[in-house]
Amino acid sequence: MIQIFGTAKDKVTRAAQRFFTDRGIKFQFVELKQKGLSKGELASVAKAVGGMPALYDAKGQHAKDRGLQYSAPTGERLAEILEADPMLLITPIVRDGTKAAVGDQPAIWKTFADAAKKG
């Protein structure tokens, strides 16, 4: 099943939800303000998208609010930060099993939708 991690107020997260809804594809929405990714989920998504730095929204408002916009955490420290504060993740995170996409990626979403229809 496709999972979409994001926030209800995020424009791109809503676009991802609309993308799958319009194609009749069921998905699970996870509101990051209420529940983040588990350590295992975070590691799996990071592996699928090229590492933890690909998930970190260093330029986002939340990073600025926390004084992290000039910080460059790496490795285990970055994983700990993202697990503790999921609002620092780039959204949406669209996950289909071991495959994932971060941000506005309709071409990848289409491959997930096509696989779900065949599934």
N, C-alpha and C positions, 0 to 999 in steps of 0.2 A: 504494500500500500504506500502511496505517495504521502509524504509528510511535508508540511510547510511550516517552518519556524519563522516567526516575525512578530510584528505588532499590528494591531487592528488599525491604527492610525497611519501606518506607513503606506505611502502611495504605491510603491513597487510590490509590497506584500499583497496589497489588495489586487494589483494587476495579476499576480501569480494565481491568486484564488480565482479570479474571474477567468483566467486562461483555462484552468482545469474544469471549472464549472461549465463554461461554454462548450466544452468538448464532452461533457457528461462523464468526466472522470472523478471518482470519489477520492477524497484526500482527508488527511487528519491535519487540522490546524492546531499549532501549539503557540500560545501567546507567551512570548518571552518575558513579558512583565510579570507573569505568574509562575512560569516554570522554564528553566533553562535546559540546556542539553546535559545529559549525564556525562561523566568523564569518558565512558566508552563511546557514546554517540559523538561527542566532540572529537575524539581521536579518529573515529571512522570518517567523519565528514572532512576533517583536516587532511587525512590521507587521500581522499577522493579529489580534493581541490588543490593539492600542491603544498600543504602544510598550514600550520597555525597562522602565519602572517597573512595568508589569503583570507582569513576570517575576521581579522582585526580591523575595526573601523576607527583608525587612529585620527582621522580627520572629522569624525562626527561630533555632533554637539555634546553627546554624553562624555566622550573622551575629554573634550575641552572643559566641561563642567567638573570633571574629576582631576583636572590638571595633568592629563596624560598625553596631550597632543604632541609634546616634544619628547616623550618617553619612547624608547624602542625596546620593549621587553622581548625576549626571545625564548625559545625552547620551553622548558618546564614552567618557567615563570609566566610566560604568556598563556600557556594552557591553564594555569591556576587562576589567572586574572579573568580569562574568558569564562571559565566554569563558575567562578564566584559572581561575576557580573555580566550576564548574558546581553545586557543592553549595549555592550561594546562590540557585539557581533555585527558584521555587515548583513543586512537583511534584504530580501528573504533568503533563507536557506531552504532549498527544495531538495528533498532526499527521496531516492527510490532504491531501497536496499543498500547496497554498498556504493551506489553512484550518487553524486550530489552536485548541486550548482549553487553558487552564491551570487546574490545581486540580480540584476535584470538580465536574464539569460533565456529569452523565449525560444531560441533555437535548441537549447538543451532540454527545456521543458517539453518541447515537441517530441523529442526522442523518448522522454519518459511517458508522455501521453500515448504515443504510438505503441510502446511496449505494453502499457496497461490495457489498451484495447485488444491486443493480441492475447494477453495473459490469461 
